[in-house]
Amino acid sequence: MSNNVIRVALAGVGSCASSFVQSVVLDRERPGPSNGVMHEYIGGHRLGDVEFVAAFDVDALKVGQDLSEAVYAGRTAAVRHVDVPHLGVTVQAGPLLDGLDGALGDAVDAHPATAVATPESLAAALAAARPDVVVCLLPTGSTAAVQTYARAAAEAGAGFVNATPEPVANDPALVALFTEHGAPLLGDDLRSHLGATTLHTALIELFQSRGVEVKDNYQLNVGGNTDFLNLSDPARSRSKQVSKRKALANAGIDSREVAAGPNGFVKHLGDRKVCFLRIEGESIIGAPVHMEVRLEVEDSPNAAAVLANAVRTAHSASRQGMVGVIDPVCAFLFKSPKTGAKESEALHDFQAFVRKAGEHHALQAVDGNA
Ligand SMILES: NC(=O)c1ccc[n+]([C@@H]2O[C@H](COP(=O)([O-])OP(=O)(O)OC[C@H]3O[C@@H](n4cnc5c(N)ncnc54)[C@H](O)[C@@H]3O)[C@@H](O)[C@H]2O)c1
């Protein structure tokens, strides 16, 4: 097996997966520092060193397609910024479980092969693909499906990046399974590169650094992709609400009463996400400081830029022999890490990890193991 590639399997080929695949292809086509890629190298690897070795979905319009076609198929809202060449990876049917519960069930037809896909067949397919890292991009709320992919990844000895808010890094039994199988685990609930949670927590830290007391705040988000369609169902969005509140609590405020969530599916926005953020603070002698921000981003590339960090981080952690939850990076990359931190501390720890990953890679290269 070549040491120069990172073998990646995708669980869920939706909008985030589409933007991630496009990012990898663009980095291969145009090597060099690239806008939006925070680190050109992590652990000696460029983003373009990612090689897709397997992909799983349940959508009848994606299963059986080459990954290069599946990333633009069905309800995927991700914008086509890059033409993806044939990748030679056929999207396989995963076990459906609770993947399409709620509003998604009306929007997506399950492929007939999902009826015979089981956790066992998934585990066998993953073991055969020998991924270094499995990236979980399933719909929010599909706890059973997410945890099934996590178990299969652990048993295959692969690292796991849980982009969803479903508990994996926060599930002690699954953490123990990754530790037992010697594999790294990153999660839960991917942050966006420059998204609502990061902006919100960074601004709270700014208020606090000046001694301005945060009295009230909210973060309202609307969007038009299938993630927002899925999250329009309260039963499916519960874990996302919890995760967002946890990120705000880690920023040092009492977030129990803060409205911070997905707040509506607006179809015409497509992959655009709009966040309305308000923070009300109190300065000296009770003087008010009120701030309102409107943030508009393309949602899926905003996730892909964090996956660009997370996948190479998981791979480097594995090369360094780190197993179980990789605490030093999760607070920066995820909204709901096992151990939280303020924005600036999380960034500091992540950058320290990236430096260490580079040093480890350099030492391996000297020993001829890189
Ligand atoms: N900026 C972002 O977009 C962002 C940020 C953080 C976290 N996330 C999370 O990442 C996840 C993916 O987001 P997305 O926008 O790509 O969603 P999406 O709806 O576009 O894609 C989900 C894909 O999973 C597939 N799927 C459903 N059940 C499955 C199963 N059992 N097995 C295999 N595939 C299955 C669907 O068919 C679909 O293709 C969500 O949980 C979302 O909350 C997204």
The ligand as an SDF file (V2000), in Angstrom:
LIG
                    3D

 44 48  0  0  0  0  0  0  0  0999 V2000
  -21.7180   23.0880    6.4970 N   0  0  0  0  0  0  0  0  0  0  0  0
  -22.3720   21.9380    6.4850 C   0  0  0  0  0  0  0  0  0  0  0  0
  -23.0180   21.6450    5.5190 O   0  0  0  0  0  0  0  0  0  0  0  0
  -22.2790   21.0230    7.6890 C   0  0  0  0  0  0  0  0  0  0  0  0
  -21.5660   21.4480    8.7890 C   0  0  0  0  0  0  0  0  0  0  0  0
  -21.4870   20.6150    9.8850 C   0  0  0  0  0  0  0  0  0  0  0  0
  -22.1090   19.3690    9.8870 C   0  0  0  0  0  0  0  0  0  0  0  0
  -22.8300   18.9690    8.7950 N   0  0  0  0  0  0  0  0  0  0  0  0
  -23.4800   17.6590    8.8540 C   0  0  0  0  0  0  0  0  0  0  0  0
  -22.9550   16.7910    7.8400 O   0  0  0  0  0  0  0  0  0  0  0  0
  -23.9590   15.8260    7.4900 C   0  0  0  0  0  0  0  0  0  0  0  0
  -24.0900   15.7530    5.9740 C   0  0  0  0  0  0  0  0  0  0  0  0
  -24.5940   16.9960    5.4870 O   0  0  0  0  0  0  0  0  0  0  0  0
  -24.9940   17.1420    3.9410 P   0  0  0  0  0  0  0  0  0  0  0  0
  -25.3570   18.5690    3.7440 O   0  0  0  0  0  0  0  0  0  0  0  0
  -23.9830   16.5210    3.0760 O   0  0  0  0  0  0  0  0  0  0  0  0
  -26.3250   16.2490    3.9120 O   0  0  0  0  0  0  0  0  0  0  0  0
  -27.0650   15.6370    2.6350 P   0  0  0  0  0  0  0  0  0  0  0  0
  -28.4860   15.4690    3.0100 O   0  0  0  0  0  0  0  0  0  0  0  0
  -26.7460   16.4290    1.4250 O   0  0  0  0  0  0  0  0  0  0  0  0
  -26.3660   14.1960    2.4620 O   0  0  0  0  0  0  0  0  0  0  0  0
  -26.6420   13.0820    3.2580 C   0  0  0  0  0  0  0  0  0  0  0  0
  -26.4670   11.8470    2.3790 C   0  0  0  0  0  0  0  0  0  0  0  0
  -26.5730   10.6860    3.2010 O   0  0  0  0  0  0  0  0  0  0  0  0
  -27.3240    9.7190    2.4710 C   0  0  0  0  0  0  0  0  0  0  0  0
  -27.8350    8.7020    3.4120 N   0  0  0  0  0  0  0  0  0  0  0  0
  -28.9550    8.7140    4.1660 C   0  0  0  0  0  0  0  0  0  0  0  0
  -29.0320    7.5850    4.9010 N   0  0  0  0  0  0  0  0  0  0  0  0
  -27.9450    6.8410    4.6080 C   0  0  0  0  0  0  0  0  0  0  0  0
  -27.4730    5.5700    5.0480 C   0  0  0  0  0  0  0  0  0  0  0  0
  -28.1410    4.8560    5.9480 N   0  0  0  0  0  0  0  0  0  0  0  0
  -26.3120    5.0990    4.5210 N   0  0  0  0  0  0  0  0  0  0  0  0
  -25.6200    5.8250    3.6010 C   0  0  0  0  0  0  0  0  0  0  0  0
  -26.0200    7.0430    3.1530 N   0  0  0  0  0  0  0  0  0  0  0  0
  -27.1730    7.5430    3.6550 C   0  0  0  0  0  0  0  0  0  0  0  0
  -28.3880   10.5300    1.7550 C   0  0  0  0  0  0  0  0  0  0  0  0
  -28.9670    9.8170    0.6920 O   0  0  0  0  0  0  0  0  0  0  0  0
  -27.5400   11.7320    1.3010 C   0  0  0  0  0  0  0  0  0  0  0  0
  -26.9430   11.4720    0.0380 O   0  0  0  0  0  0  0  0  0  0  0  0
  -25.2390   16.2470    8.2050 C   0  0  0  0  0  0  0  0  0  0  0  0
  -25.3950   15.4820    9.3890 O   0  0  0  0  0  0  0  0  0  0  0  0
  -24.9600   17.7080    8.5510 C   0  0  0  0  0  0  0  0  0  0  0  0
  -25.6990   18.1580    9.6650 O   0  0  0  0  0  0  0  0  0  0  0  0
  -22.9110   19.7690    7.6940 C   0  0  0  0  0  0  0  0  0  0  0  0
  1  2  1  0
  2  3  2  0
  2  4  1  0
  4  5  1  0
  4 44  2  0
  5  6  2  0
  6  7  1  0
  7  8  2  0
  8  9  1  0
  8 44  1  0
  9 10  1  0
  9 42  1  0
 10 11  1  0
 11 12  1  0
 11 40  1  0
 12 13  1  0
 13 14  1  0
 14 15  2  0
 14 16  1  0
 14 17  1  0
 17 18  1  0
 18 19  2  0
 18 20  1  0
 18 21  1  0
 21 22  1  0
 22 23  1  0
 23 24  1  0
 23 38  1  0
 24 25  1  0
 25 26  1  0
 25 36  1  0
 26 27  1  0
 26 35  1  0
 27 28  2  0
 28 29  1  0
 29 30  1  0
 29 35  2  0
 30 31  1  0
 30 32  2  0
 32 33  1  0
 33 34  2  0
 34 35  1  0
 36 37  1  0
 36 38  1  0
 38 39  1  0
 40 41  1  0
 40 42  1  0
 42 43  1  0
M  CHG  2   8   1  16  -1
M  END
$$$$
